[in-house]
């Protein structure tokens, strides 16, 4: 049974930082491509960042330079370091195993102005 469990969300002021974590179980995590998606209030779900099993990364344009995706295969964990947060980053953030299209339940991030 595959599980993706996110943590690290919360309330932060604009300009602040948060680090999201996602622990995977029930899969050969090290070879899976992982991603973070988000969905803000009244907005469509959008891709935030991706990382392959080999560590190659990709980012949506609004996140470039502010967000960093990384992974620790030994811990079956993918991270999203978010810096210089803006109110428009307020959203539910989801961890996704892209290889198998598995989704976590999400963690909420709120950025106050």
Biopython code that builds the backbone (N, CA, C, O; Angstrom):
import numpy as np
from Bio.PDB.StructureBuilder import StructureBuilder

atoms = [
    (1, "UNK", "N", (0.845, -1.187, 0.000)),
    (1, "UNK", "CA", (0.000, 0.000, 0.000)),
    (1, "UNK", "C", (0.885, 1.243, 0.000)),
    (1, "UNK", "O", (1.733, 1.419, 0.875)),
    (2, "UNK", "N", (0.671, 2.100, -0.999)),
    (2, "UNK", "CA", (1.491, 3.300, -1.138)),
    (2, "UNK", "C", (0.927, 4.416, -0.276)),
    (2, "UNK", "O", (-0.281, 4.646, -0.235)),
    (3, "UNK", "N", (1.817, 5.092, 0.401)),
    (3, "UNK", "CA", (1.425, 6.269, 1.174)),
    (3, "UNK", "C", (2.412, 7.391, 0.928)),
    (3, "UNK", "O", (3.624, 7.178, 0.894)),
    (4, "UNK", "N", (1.878, 8.586, 0.756)),
    (4, "UNK", "CA", (2.671, 9.800, 0.680)),
    (4, "UNK", "C", (2.139, 10.725, 1.762)),
    (4, "UNK", "O", (0.973, 11.120, 1.736)),
    (5, "UNK", "N", (2.986, 11.064, 2.702)),
    (5, "UNK", "CA", (2.552, 11.871, 3.836)),
    (5, "UNK", "C", (3.356, 13.155, 3.882)),
    (5, "UNK", "O", (4.567, 13.149, 4.099)),
    (6, "UNK", "N", (2.644, 14.267, 3.671)),
    (6, "UNK", "CA", (3.282, 15.579, 3.686)),
    (6, "UNK", "C", (3.261, 16.177, 5.096)),
    (6, "UNK", "O", (2.399, 15.864, 5.918)),
    (7, "UNK", "N", (4.227, 17.033, 5.338)),
    (7, "UNK", "CA", (4.273, 17.793, 6.588)),
    (7, "UNK", "C", (5.058, 19.075, 6.355)),
    (7, "UNK", "O", (5.731, 19.233, 5.337)),
    (8, "UNK", "N", (4.960, 19.984, 7.311)),
    (8, "UNK", "CA", (5.757, 21.202, 7.243)),
    (8, "UNK", "C", (4.999, 22.452, 6.872)),
    (8, "UNK", "O", (5.561, 23.547, 6.891)),
    (9, "UNK", "N", (3.729, 22.308, 6.533)),
    (9, "UNK", "CA", (2.952, 23.495, 6.203)),
    (9, "UNK", "C", (2.668, 24.336, 7.436)),
    (9, "UNK", "O", (2.942, 23.926, 8.564)),
    (10, "UNK", "N", (2.116, 25.513, 7.202)),
    (10, "UNK", "CA", (1.797, 26.395, 8.318)),
    (10, "UNK", "C", (1.571, 27.808, 7.864)),
    (10, "UNK", "O", (1.435, 28.088, 6.673)),
    (11, "UNK", "N", (1.532, 28.699, 8.837)),
    (11, "UNK", "CA", (1.318, 30.125, 8.582)),
    (11, "UNK", "C", (2.647, 30.850, 8.715)),
    (11, "UNK", "O", (3.376, 30.665, 9.689)),
    (12, "UNK", "N", (2.950, 31.676, 7.724)),
    (12, "UNK", "CA", (4.206, 32.411, 7.732)),
    (12, "UNK", "C", (3.965, 33.804, 7.152)),
    (12, "UNK", "O", (3.061, 33.996, 6.338)),
    (13, "UNK", "N", (4.761, 34.751, 7.566)),
    (13, "UNK", "CA", (4.649, 36.099, 7.001)),
    (13, "UNK", "C", (5.348, 36.181, 5.649)),
    (13, "UNK", "O", (6.267, 35.416, 5.356)),
    (14, "UNK", "N", (4.898, 37.109, 4.849)),
    (14, "UNK", "CA", (5.537, 37.343, 3.552)),
    (14, "UNK", "C", (7.030, 37.584, 3.756)),
    (14, "UNK", "O", (7.448, 38.292, 4.672)),
    (15, "UNK", "N", (7.816, 36.974, 2.878)),
    (15, "UNK", "CA", (9.260, 37.054, 2.998)),
    (15, "UNK", "C", (9.875, 35.921, 3.791)),
    (15, "UNK", "O", (11.093, 35.739, 3.796)),
    (16, "UNK", "N", (9.028, 35.164, 4.457)),
    (16, "UNK", "CA", (9.504, 34.071, 5.276)),
    (16, "UNK", "C", (9.769, 32.810, 4.469)),
    (16, "UNK", "O", (9.717, 32.813, 3.239)),
    (17, "UNK", "N", (10.057, 31.728, 5.195)),
    (17, "UNK", "CA", (10.413, 30.464, 4.556)),
    (17, "UNK", "C", (9.731, 29.300, 5.265)),
    (17, "UNK", "O", (9.424, 29.359, 6.455)),
    (18, "UNK", "N", (9.508, 28.257, 4.503)),
    (18, "UNK", "CA", (8.997, 26.991, 5.030)),
    (18, "UNK", "C", (9.666, 25.853, 4.288)),
    (18, "UNK", "O", (10.089, 26.005, 3.142)),
    (19, "UNK", "N", (9.757, 24.722, 4.944)),
    (19, "UNK", "CA", (10.276, 23.522, 4.306)),
    (19, "UNK", "C", (9.235, 22.422, 4.426)),
    (19, "UNK", "O", (8.885, 21.999, 5.527)),
    (20, "UNK", "N", (8.754, 21.972, 3.300)),
    (20, "UNK", "CA", (7.800, 20.872, 3.270)),
    (20, "UNK", "C", (8.548, 19.550, 3.106)),
    (20, "UNK", "O", (9.583, 19.478, 2.444)),
    (21, "UNK", "N", (8.003, 18.523, 3.717)),
    (21, "UNK", "CA", (8.562, 17.183, 3.593)),
    (21, "UNK", "C", (7.468, 16.224, 3.155)),
    (21, "UNK", "O", (6.290, 16.432, 3.443)),
    (22, "UNK", "N", (7.869, 15.183, 2.463)),
    (22, "UNK", "CA", (6.935, 14.142, 2.042)),
    (22, "UNK", "C", (7.637, 12.804, 2.164)),
    (22, "UNK", "O", (8.635, 12.543, 1.492)),
    (23, "UNK", "N", (7.108, 11.970, 3.024)),
    (23, "UNK", "CA", (7.665, 10.641, 3.218)),
    (23, "UNK", "C", (6.839, 9.642, 2.439)),
    (23, "UNK", "O", (5.614, 9.603, 2.559)),
    (24, "UNK", "N", (7.514, 8.838, 1.641)),
    (24, "UNK", "CA", (6.837, 7.831, 0.827)),
    (24, "UNK", "C", (7.070, 6.446, 1.394)),
    (24, "UNK", "O", (8.137, 6.145, 1.929)),
    (25, "UNK", "N", (6.059, 5.614, 1.268)),
    (25, "UNK", "CA", (6.189, 4.220, 1.664)),
    (25, "UNK", "C", (5.423, 3.359, 0.681)),
    (25, "UNK", "O", (4.459, 3.808, 0.061)),
    (26, "UNK", "N", (5.865, 2.111, 0.544)),
    (26, "UNK", "CA", (5.162, 1.191, -0.327)),
    (26, "UNK", "C", (5.561, 1.278, -1.789)),
    (26, "UNK", "O", (4.865, 0.752, -2.657)),
    (27, "UNK", "N", (6.679, 1.941, -2.066)),
    (27, "UNK", "CA", (7.144, 2.068, -3.438)),
    (27, "UNK", "C", (8.662, 2.060, -3.464)),
    (27, "UNK", "O", (9.313, 2.334, -2.456)),
    (28, "UNK", "N", (9.225, 1.741, -4.639)),
    (28, "UNK", "CA", (10.665, 1.836, -4.814)),
    (28, "UNK", "C", (10.996, 3.292, -5.077)),
    (28, "UNK", "O", (11.222, 3.708, -6.213)),
    (29, "UNK", "N", (11.018, 4.047, -3.999)),
    (29, "UNK", "CA", (11.072, 5.504, -4.076)),
    (29, "UNK", "C", (12.239, 6.005, -4.913)),
    (29, "UNK", "O", (12.101, 6.990, -5.638)),
    (30, "UNK", "N", (13.376, 5.345, -4.823)),
    (30, "UNK", "CA", (14.603, 5.881, -5.398)),
    (30, "UNK", "C", (14.542, 6.035, -6.914)),
    (30, "UNK", "O", (15.313, 6.811, -7.480)),
    (31, "UNK", "N", (13.645, 5.317, -7.583)),
    (31, "UNK", "CA", (13.592, 5.407, -9.037)),
    (31, "UNK", "C", (12.381, 6.206, -9.514)),
    (31, "UNK", "O", (12.211, 6.423, -10.714)),
    (32, "UNK", "N", (11.550, 6.638, -8.585)),
    (32, "UNK", "CA", (10.340, 7.365, -8.963)),
    (32, "UNK", "C", (10.607, 8.845, -9.144)),
    (32, "UNK", "O", (11.357, 9.451, -8.377)),
    (33, "UNK", "N", (9.988, 9.425, -10.164)),
    (33, "UNK", "CA", (9.973, 10.867, -10.290)),
    (33, "UNK", "C", (8.916, 11.420, -9.339)),
    (33, "UNK", "O", (7.781, 10.945, -9.303)),
    (34, "UNK", "N", (9.306, 12.420, -8.580)),
    (34, "UNK", "CA", (8.426, 13.028, -7.586)),
    (34, "UNK", "C", (8.174, 14.483, -7.949)),
    (34, "UNK", "O", (8.947, 15.106, -8.676)),
    (35, "UNK", "N", (7.082, 15.003, -7.430)),
    (35, "UNK", "CA", (6.739, 16.396, -7.724)),
    (35, "UNK", "C", (5.958, 16.991, -6.565)),
    (35, "UNK", "O", (5.399, 16.284, -5.727)),
    (36, "UNK", "N", (5.941, 18.285, -6.549)),
    (36, "UNK", "CA", (5.041, 19.047, -5.688)),
    (36, "UNK", "C", (4.085, 19.832, -6.593)),
    (36, "UNK", "O", (4.500, 20.483, -7.551)),
    (37, "UNK", "N", (2.813, 19.749, -6.263)),
    (37, "UNK", "CA", (1.788, 20.559, -6.899)),
    (37, "UNK", "C", (1.152, 21.431, -5.807)),
    (37, "UNK", "O", (1.323, 21.184, -4.614)),
    (38, "UNK", "N", (0.426, 22.442, -6.245)),
    (38, "UNK", "CA", (-0.311, 23.251, -5.275)),
    (38, "UNK", "C", (-1.625, 23.716, -5.875)),
    (38, "UNK", "O", (-1.790, 23.788, -7.093)),
    (39, "UNK", "N", (-2.550, 24.029, -4.988)),
    (39, "UNK", "CA", (-3.832, 24.586, -5.403)),
    (39, "UNK", "C", (-4.215, 25.679, -4.428)),
    (39, "UNK", "O", (-4.485, 25.417, -3.256)),
    (40, "UNK", "N", (-4.237, 26.910, -4.924)),
    (40, "UNK", "CA", (-4.612, 28.045, -4.098)),
    (40, "UNK", "C", (-6.106, 28.245, -4.081)),
    (40, "UNK", "O", (-6.816, 27.647, -4.889)),
    (41, "UNK", "N", (-6.605, 29.078, -3.172)),
    (41, "UNK", "CA", (-8.045, 29.333, -3.077)),
    (41, "UNK", "C", (-8.595, 29.889, -4.392)),
    (41, "UNK", "O", (-8.130, 30.917, -4.885)),
    (42, "UNK", "N", (-9.577, 29.205, -4.946)),
    (42, "UNK", "CA", (-10.193, 29.649, -6.182)),
    (42, "UNK", "C", (-9.325, 29.496, -7.407)),
    (42, "UNK", "O", (-9.645, 30.035, -8.467)),
    (43, "UNK", "N", (-8.235, 28.772, -7.280)),
    (43, "UNK", "CA", (-7.316, 28.610, -8.407)),
    (43, "UNK", "C", (-7.253, 27.154, -8.846)),
    (43, "UNK", "O", (-7.644, 26.248, -8.110)),
    (44, "UNK", "N", (-6.759, 26.951, -10.043)),
    (44, "UNK", "CA", (-6.548, 25.592, -10.520)),
    (44, "UNK", "C", (-5.266, 25.016, -9.920)),
    (44, "UNK", "O", (-4.350, 25.745, -9.538)),
    (45, "UNK", "N", (-5.232, 23.712, -9.850)),
    (45, "UNK", "CA", (-4.033, 23.050, -9.374)),
    (45, "UNK", "C", (-2.889, 23.291, -10.350)),
    (45, "UNK", "O", (-3.092, 23.245, -11.564)),
    (46, "UNK", "N", (-1.693, 23.547, -9.838)),
    (46, "UNK", "CA", (-0.560, 23.819, -10.713)),
    (46, "UNK", "C", (0.692, 23.105, -10.225)),
    (46, "UNK", "O", (0.869, 22.847, -9.034)),
    (47, "UNK", "N", (1.543, 22.799, -11.180)),
    (47, "UNK", "CA", (2.818, 22.168, -10.868)),
    (47, "UNK", "C", (3.751, 23.185, -10.221)),
    (47, "UNK", "O", (3.832, 24.339, -10.643)),
    (48, "UNK", "N", (4.449, 22.730, -9.190)),
    (48, "UNK", "CA", (5.430, 23.580, -8.523)),
    (48, "UNK", "C", (6.840, 23.184, -8.947)),
    (48, "UNK", "O", (7.606, 24.022, -9.423)),
    (49, "UNK", "N", (7.183, 21.911, -8.776)),
    (49, "UNK", "CA", (8.538, 21.451, -9.067)),
    (49, "UNK", "C", (8.543, 19.941, -9.208)),
    (49, "UNK", "O", (7.680, 19.246, -8.672)),
    (50, "UNK", "N", (9.539, 19.444, -9.945)),
    (50, "UNK", "CA", (9.706, 18.011, -10.109)),
    (50, "UNK", "C", (11.155, 17.623, -9.849)),
    (50, "UNK", "O", (12.068, 18.443, -9.950)),
    (51, "UNK", "N", (11.341, 16.349, -9.512)),
    (51, "UNK", "CA", (12.686, 15.819, -9.335)),
    (51, "UNK", "C", (12.680, 14.355, -9.741)),
    (51, "UNK", "O", (11.829, 13.586, -9.293)),
    (52, "UNK", "N", (13.625, 13.970, -10.586)),
    (52, "UNK", "CA", (13.713, 12.579, -11.014)),
    (52, "UNK", "C", (14.456, 11.750, -9.971)),
    (52, "UNK", "O", (15.020, 12.278, -9.013)),
    (53, "UNK", "N", (14.438, 10.454, -10.186)),
    (53, "UNK", "CA", (15.180, 9.584, -9.279)),
    (53, "UNK", "C", (16.670, 9.911, -9.258)),
    (53, "UNK", "O", (17.344, 9.722, -8.245)),
    (54, "UNK", "N", (17.175, 10.404, -10.391)),
    (54, "UNK", "CA", (18.579, 10.772, -10.479)),
    (54, "UNK", "C", (18.895, 12.154, -9.971)),
    (54, "UNK", "O", (20.058, 12.551, -9.909)),
    (55, "UNK", "N", (17.853, 12.898, -9.601)),
    (55, "UNK", "CA", (18.078, 14.209, -8.998)),
    (55, "UNK", "C", (17.926, 15.394, -9.929)),
    (55, "UNK", "O", (18.175, 16.527, -9.519)),
    (56, "UNK", "N", (17.526, 15.168, -11.169)),
    (56, "UNK", "CA", (17.286, 16.287, -12.078)),
    (56, "UNK", "C", (16.006, 17.003, -11.669)),
    (56, "UNK", "O", (14.993, 16.372, -11.368)),
    (57, "UNK", "N", (16.068, 18.330, -11.665)),
    (57, "UNK", "CA", (14.949, 19.113, -11.170)),
    (57, "UNK", "C", (14.372, 20.027, -12.241)),
    (57, "UNK", "O", (15.034, 20.380, -13.217)),
    (58, "UNK", "N", (13.127, 20.393, -12.026)),
    (58, "UNK", "CA", (12.453, 21.353, -12.885)),
    (58, "UNK", "C", (11.500, 22.174, -12.052)),
    (58, "UNK", "O", (10.970, 21.695, -11.049)),
    (59, "UNK", "N", (11.277, 23.418, -12.463)),
    (59, "UNK", "CA", (10.447, 24.331, -11.684)),
    (59, "UNK", "C", (9.496, 25.110, -12.594)),
    (59, "UNK", "O", (9.826, 25.441, -13.733)),
    (60, "UNK", "N", (8.316, 25.390, -12.060)),
    (60, "UNK", "CA", (7.436, 26.341, -12.728)),
    (60, "UNK", "C", (8.057, 27.729, -12.596)),
    (60, "UNK", "O", (8.740, 28.024, -11.616)),
    (61, "UNK", "N", (7.812, 28.566, -13.585)),
    (61, "UNK", "CA", (8.481, 29.871, -13.621)),
    (61, "UNK", "C", (8.301, 30.720, -12.355)),
    (61, "UNK", "O", (9.270, 31.324, -11.897)),
    (62, "UNK", "N", (7.090, 30.786, -11.773)),
    (62, "UNK", "CA", (6.937, 31.640, -10.584)),
    (62, "UNK", "C", (7.769, 31.190, -9.383)),
    (62, "UNK", "O", (7.977, 31.970, -8.453)),
    (63, "UNK", "N", (8.245, 29.949, -9.392)),
    (63, "UNK", "CA", (8.971, 29.410, -8.254)),
    (63, "UNK", "C", (10.481, 29.427, -8.447)),
    (63, "UNK", "O", (11.235, 29.230, -7.494)),
    (64, "UNK", "N", (10.920, 29.660, -9.666)),
    (64, "UNK", "CA", (12.348, 29.621, -9.935)),
    (64, "UNK", "C", (13.080, 30.658, -9.102)),
    (64, "UNK", "O", (12.687, 31.823, -9.045)),
    (65, "UNK", "N", (14.144, 30.218, -8.461)),
    (65, "UNK", "CA", (14.938, 31.107, -7.639)),
    (65, "UNK", "C", (14.457, 31.245, -6.218)),
    (65, "UNK", "O", (15.186, 31.750, -5.364)),
    (66, "UNK", "N", (13.235, 30.804, -5.943)),
    (66, "UNK", "CA", (12.699, 30.900, -4.588)),
    (66, "UNK", "C", (12.500, 29.537, -3.943)),
    (66, "UNK", "O", (12.688, 29.384, -2.736)),
    (67, "UNK", "N", (12.121, 28.552, -4.740)),
    (67, "UNK", "CA", (11.832, 27.210, -4.220)),
    (67, "UNK", "C", (12.919, 26.248, -4.664)),
    (67, "UNK", "O", (13.489, 26.391, -5.746)),
    (68, "UNK", "N", (13.199, 25.270, -3.820)),
    (68, "UNK", "CA", (14.166, 24.224, -4.150)),
    (68, "UNK", "C", (13.587, 22.867, -3.777)),
    (68, "UNK", "O", (13.200, 22.636, -2.632)),
    (69, "UNK", "N", (13.534, 21.981, -4.750)),
    (69, "UNK", "CA", (13.088, 20.615, -4.494)),
    (69, "UNK", "C", (14.317, 19.735, -4.349)),
    (69, "UNK", "O", (15.304, 19.901, -5.066)),
    (70, "UNK", "N", (14.247, 18.804, -3.418)),
    (70, "UNK", "CA", (15.366, 17.884, -3.208)),
    (70, "UNK", "C", (14.799, 16.563, -2.682)),
    (70, "UNK", "O", (13.617, 16.457, -2.353)),
    (71, "UNK", "N", (15.665, 15.580, -2.616)),
    (71, "UNK", "CA", (15.209, 14.273, -2.131)),
    (71, "UNK", "C", (16.323, 13.576, -1.391)),
    (71, "UNK", "O", (17.506, 13.805, -1.641)),
    (72, "UNK", "N", (15.919, 12.722, -0.474)),
    (72, "UNK", "CA", (16.831, 11.839, 0.247)),
    (72, "UNK", "C", (16.306, 10.430, 0.038)),
    (72, "UNK", "O", (15.374, 9.999, 0.716)),
    (73, "UNK", "N", (16.907, 9.714, -0.902)),
    (73, "UNK", "CA", (16.390, 8.389, -1.232)),
    (73, "UNK", "C", (16.526, 7.413, -0.060)),
    (73, "UNK", "O", (15.714, 6.500, 0.082)),
    (74, "UNK", "N", (17.526, 7.598, 0.758)),
    (74, "UNK", "CA", (17.711, 6.719, 1.909)),
    (74, "UNK", "C", (16.565, 6.863, 2.899)),
    (74, "UNK", "O", (16.243, 5.925, 3.627)),
    (75, "UNK", "N", (15.951, 8.039, 2.924)),
    (75, "UNK", "CA", (14.833, 8.290, 3.834)),
    (75, "UNK", "C", (13.491, 8.265, 3.112)),
    (75, "UNK", "O", (12.451, 8.517, 3.721)),
    (76, "UNK", "N", (13.510, 7.959, 1.802)),
    (76, "UNK", "CA", (12.277, 7.959, 1.002)),
    (76, "UNK", "C", (11.507, 9.270, 1.187)),
    (76, "UNK", "O", (10.288, 9.274, 1.352)),
    (77, "UNK", "N", (12.229, 10.351, 1.155)),
    (77, "UNK", "CA", (11.645, 11.657, 1.449)),
    (77, "UNK", "C", (12.005, 12.654, 0.359)),
    (77, "UNK", "O", (13.136, 12.697, -0.127)),
    (78, "UNK", "N", (11.018, 13.446, -0.009)),
    (78, "UNK", "CA", (11.234, 14.563, -0.919)),
    (78, "UNK", "C", (10.892, 15.843, -0.159)),
    (78, "UNK", "O", (9.966, 15.879, 0.651)),
    (79, "UNK", "N", (11.656, 16.876, -0.439)),
    (79, "UNK", "CA", (11.509, 18.142, 0.272)),
    (79, "UNK", "C", (11.179, 19.275, -0.704)),
    (79, "UNK", "O", (11.468, 19.200, -1.898)),
    (80, "UNK", "N", (10.575, 20.305, -0.164)),
    (80, "UNK", "CA", (10.389, 21.542, -0.910)),
    (80, "UNK", "C", (10.752, 22.695, 0.023)),
    (80, "UNK", "O", (10.011, 23.020, 0.951)),
    (81, "UNK", "N", (11.897, 23.301, -0.238)),
    (81, "UNK", "CA", (12.310, 24.475, 0.513)),
    (81, "UNK", "C", (11.737, 25.704, -0.188)),
    (81, "UNK", "O", (12.004, 25.941, -1.366)),
    (82, "UNK", "N", (10.959, 26.468, 0.543)),
    (82, "UNK", "CA", (10.296, 27.637, -0.027)),
    (82, "UNK", "C", (10.796, 28.883, 0.688)),
    (82, "UNK", "O", (10.582, 29.047, 1.889)),
    (83, "UNK", "N", (11.455, 29.751, -0.048)),
    (83, "UNK", "CA", (11.983, 30.995, 0.496)),
    (83, "UNK", "C", (11.275, 32.193, -0.131)),
    (83, "UNK", "O", (10.593, 32.069, -1.148)),
    (84, "UNK", "N", (11.449, 33.334, 0.488)),
    (84, "UNK", "CA", (10.857, 34.580, -0.027)),
    (84, "UNK", "C", (9.380, 34.393, -0.359)),
    (84, "UNK", "O", (8.917, 34.773, -1.435)),
    (85, "UNK", "N", (8.663, 33.810, 0.566)),
    (85, "UNK", "CA", (7.260, 33.484, 0.315)),
    (85, "UNK", "C", (6.416, 34.738, 0.139)),
    (85, "UNK", "O", (6.653, 35.773, 0.763)),
    (86, "UNK", "N", (5.428, 34.608, -0.731)),
    (86, "UNK", "CA", (4.513, 35.701, -1.060)),
    (86, "UNK", "C", (3.095, 35.277, -0.720)),
    (86, "UNK", "O", (2.809, 34.080, -0.668)),
    (87, "UNK", "N", (2.200, 36.230, -0.486)),
    (87, "UNK", "CA", (0.805, 35.853, -0.216)),
    (87, "UNK", "C", (0.206, 34.972, -1.318)),
    (87, "UNK", "O", (-0.638, 34.120, -1.039)),
    (88, "UNK", "N", (0.633, 35.170, -2.549)),
    (88, "UNK", "CA", (0.096, 34.354, -3.641)),
    (88, "UNK", "C", (0.603, 32.914, -3.623)),
    (88, "UNK", "O", (0.146, 32.087, -4.412)),
    (89, "UNK", "N", (1.541, 32.610, -2.730)),
    (89, "UNK", "CA", (1.972, 31.216, -2.546)),
    (89, "UNK", "C", (1.036, 30.449, -1.623)),
    (89, "UNK", "O", (1.193, 29.243, -1.439)),
    (90, "UNK", "N", (0.068, 31.141, -1.045)),
    (90, "UNK", "CA", (-0.911, 30.478, -0.178)),
    (90, "UNK", "C", (-1.661, 29.416, -0.973)),
    (90, "UNK", "O", (-2.256, 29.703, -2.012)),
    (91, "UNK", "N", (-1.622, 28.184, -0.468)),
    (91, "UNK", "CA", (-2.222, 27.062, -1.199)),
    (91, "UNK", "C", (-2.111, 25.794, -0.372)),
    (91, "UNK", "O", (-1.409, 25.743, 0.638)),
    (92, "UNK", "N", (-2.816, 24.781, -0.822)),
    (92, "UNK", "CA", (-2.579, 23.418, -0.357)),
    (92, "UNK", "C", (-1.501, 22.827, -1.258)),
    (92, "UNK", "O", (-1.608, 22.877, -2.484)),
    (93, "UNK", "N", (-0.472, 22.273, -0.647)),
    (93, "UNK", "CA", (0.650, 21.716, -1.389)),
    (93, "UNK", "C", (0.589, 20.191, -1.318)),
    (93, "UNK", "O", (0.440, 19.602, -0.247)),
    (94, "UNK", "N", (0.709, 19.577, -2.487)),
    (94, "UNK", "CA", (0.569, 18.123, -2.599)),
    (94, "UNK", "C", (1.864, 17.489, -3.092)),
    (94, "UNK", "O", (2.508, 17.977, -4.021)),
    (95, "UNK", "N", (2.216, 16.409, -2.455)),
    (95, "UNK", "CA", (3.325, 15.579, -2.899)),
    (95, "UNK", "C", (2.781, 14.541, -3.878)),
    (95, "UNK", "O", (1.747, 13.923, -3.627)),
    (96, "UNK", "N", (3.477, 14.355, -4.980)),
    (96, "UNK", "CA", (2.994, 13.442, -6.018)),
    (96, "UNK", "C", (4.112, 12.504, -6.458)),
    (96, "UNK", "O", (5.225, 12.936, -6.755)),
    (97, "UNK", "N", (3.798, 11.231, -6.491)),
    (97, "UNK", "CA", (4.679, 10.255, -7.139)),
    (97, "UNK", "C", (4.250, 10.232, -8.608)),
    (97, "UNK", "O", (3.268, 9.582, -8.968)),
    (98, "UNK", "N", (4.990, 10.941, -9.440)),
    (98, "UNK", "CA", (4.608, 11.115, -10.839)),
    (98, "UNK", "C", (4.665, 9.791, -11.590)),
    (98, "UNK", "O", (3.853, 9.539, -12.480)),
    (99, "UNK", "N", (5.616, 8.956, -11.234)),
    (99, "UNK", "CA", (5.796, 7.679, -11.932)),
    (99, "UNK", "C", (4.529, 6.842, -11.867)),
    (99, "UNK", "O", (4.163, 6.177, -12.836)),
    (100, "UNK", "N", (3.859, 6.880, -10.715)),
    (100, "UNK", "CA", (2.670, 6.048, -10.503)),
    (100, "UNK", "C", (1.387, 6.869, -10.364)),
    (100, "UNK", "O", (0.308, 6.307, -10.174)),
    (101, "UNK", "N", (1.500, 8.183, -10.455)),
    (101, "UNK", "CA", (0.349, 9.073, -10.278)),
    (101, "UNK", "C", (-0.326, 8.861, -8.933)),
    (101, "UNK", "O", (-1.548, 8.736, -8.845)),
    (102, "UNK", "N", (0.486, 8.824, -7.892)),
    (102, "UNK", "CA", (-0.038, 8.749, -6.536)),
    (102, "UNK", "C", (0.080, 10.117, -5.886)),
    (102, "UNK", "O", (1.073, 10.822, -6.065)),
    (103, "UNK", "N", (-0.952, 10.483, -5.127)),
    (103, "UNK", "CA", (-1.005, 11.808, -4.516)),
    (103, "UNK", "C", (-1.112, 11.701, -3.006)),
    (103, "UNK", "O", (-1.796, 10.824, -2.479)),
    (104, "UNK", "N", (-0.428, 12.603, -2.319)),
    (104, "UNK", "CA", (-0.634, 12.738, -0.895)),
    (104, "UNK", "C", (-1.888, 13.544, -0.613)),
    (104, "UNK", "O", (-2.558, 14.005, -1.537)),
    (105, "UNK", "N", (-2.208, 13.714, 0.672)),
    (105, "UNK", "CA", (-3.424, 14.437, 1.045)),
    (105, "UNK", "C", (-3.219, 15.940, 1.107)),
    (105, "UNK", "O", (-4.187, 16.698, 1.154)),
    (106, "UNK", "N", (-1.983, 16.369, 1.107)),
    (106, "UNK", "CA", (-1.700, 17.793, 1.069)),
    (106, "UNK", "C", (-1.384, 18.385, 2.426)),
    (106, "UNK", "O", (-1.762, 17.853, 3.469)),
    (107, "UNK", "N", (-0.680, 19.501, 2.380)),
    (107, "UNK", "CA", (-0.392, 20.284, 3.577)),
    (107, "UNK", "C", (-0.628, 21.752, 3.233)),
    (107, "UNK", "O", (-0.289, 22.214, 2.144)),
    (108, "UNK", "N", (-1.207, 22.462, 4.173)),
    (108, "UNK", "CA", (-1.648, 23.821, 3.893)),
    (108, "UNK", "C", (-0.550, 24.830, 4.216)),
    (108, "UNK", "O", (0.091, 24.768, 5.265)),
    (109, "UNK", "N", (-0.356, 25.747, 3.296)),
    (109, "UNK", "CA", (0.597, 26.841, 3.487)),
    (109, "UNK", "C", (-0.164, 28.153, 3.361)),
    (109, "UNK", "O", (-0.849, 28.392, 2.367)),
    (110, "UNK", "N", (-0.037, 28.993, 4.371)),
    (110, "UNK", "CA", (-0.680, 30.302, 4.336)),
    (110, "UNK", "C", (0.380, 31.368, 4.545)),
    (110, "UNK", "O", (1.160, 31.306, 5.495)),
    (111, "UNK", "N", (0.402, 32.346, 3.651)),
    (111, "UNK", "CA", (1.383, 33.426, 3.718)),
    (111, "UNK", "C", (0.633, 34.733, 3.924)),
    (111, "UNK", "O", (-0.170, 35.138, 3.083)),
    (112, "UNK", "N", (0.895, 35.382, 5.036)),
    (112, "UNK", "CA", (0.216, 36.649, 5.342)),
    (112, "UNK", "C", (1.053, 37.831, 4.851)),
    (112, "UNK", "O", (2.282, 37.776, 4.807)),
    (113, "UNK", "N", (0.349, 38.892, 4.487)),
    (113, "UNK", "CA", (1.044, 40.088, 3.973)),
    (113, "UNK", "C", (1.415, 41.037, 5.087)),
    (113, "UNK", "O", (2.003, 42.088, 4.832)),
]
sb = StructureBuilder()
sb.init_structure("model")
sb.init_model(0)
sb.init_chain("A")
sb.init_seg("    ")
for serial, (resi, resn, name, xyz) in enumerate(atoms, 1):
    if name == "N":
        sb.init_residue(resn, " ", resi, " ")
    sb.init_atom(name, np.array(xyz, "f"), 0.0, 1.0, " ", f" {name:<3s}", serial, name[0])
structure = sb.get_structure()
